[in-house]
């Protein structure tokens, strides 16, 4: 009877998890995390400042980059309180409402980042495949409308899943896999039937990340077809070189994101550490590396950044 009663306890808080077996060195682990957050926020803020203050950078390519930087800053700020609180102060408890709020914003900004990468691929497609119509297609008004559509898509698709998640009773356990809240991680702790939520979550993933990645792949097929038709080898290399930074950002985001989704859905207890590592790579590496990649590959942007710091 006591065992049966224990399973009916409805937890009011979740417990976050750091790196298992490394609790004694959590304070030391927090140092690289602090550095990564500082570099991510400062680097993306510098990108935003440069693009905002330099009229010569008010072009579609750099406007999309500023949107990506803003998304990366928001994503970093969303995960920073629980991760640093966990490793610096051993603050493991998080209330259900706070957890639901965090997972909503984590997934929102992740899907918005996927959308920004799709828009940047569309920018490269138009610039290389139909360059004469570039200015007429990518107007500021059209860019704003496309960004708004993708933000609304994210909110509309995520909100029903969050509502379904909040209706569950959580009585199996209250220990999360990560030091932050994710939809699939919290869902596993419910003592109700999660089949509907699982199917809905997979559908949302396919309609956002899955669809975006497919469209990005198709855009690069068209870009490659156009580039190969250029007679000049130098012209082909120059056209492809403009896509290198975007391809790096694409790989940095999608590889760990797909890996994390697969380990959560099909992994077992032996893949627990892999889930943790992929989770940190997925949420912390793209915001850290995106400003570095674009600063290195874009001569125009790099020159403006150097000029600011020299002044």
Beta strands, then each sheet from edge to edge (+ up, - down):
strand 1: 13-15
strand 2: 93-95
sheet 1: 1+ 2-
end
